[in-house]
Amino acid sequence: MNSSDAPGRRFRADAETPEALVLVKYAAALHATRQILTLAERAEASGKRLVLLVPRGFRPASTLRLFMANHPDLVRLEAR
């Protein structure tokens, strides 16, 4: 299957505030997935931040750590 034949993917945040897009993830580790990258791009385009709500003890995978290091004002982790 050619990637140009694939339907467009749409991702929604779990919540949206005037300042941020909020994505809730209950996982011990998390990579920089297409969902996170797409929502971060959408947040940046609208002048917002992407807030990832994660459980206590969460450890970001190397891909997510690198993405957050390259975009320090865009993505924020909040442990709940």
Secondary structure by P-SEA (a helix, b strand, c coil): cccccccbbbbbcccccccbbbbbbbcccccccaaaaaaaaaaaaacbbbbbbbcccccccaaaaaaaaaccccbbbbcc
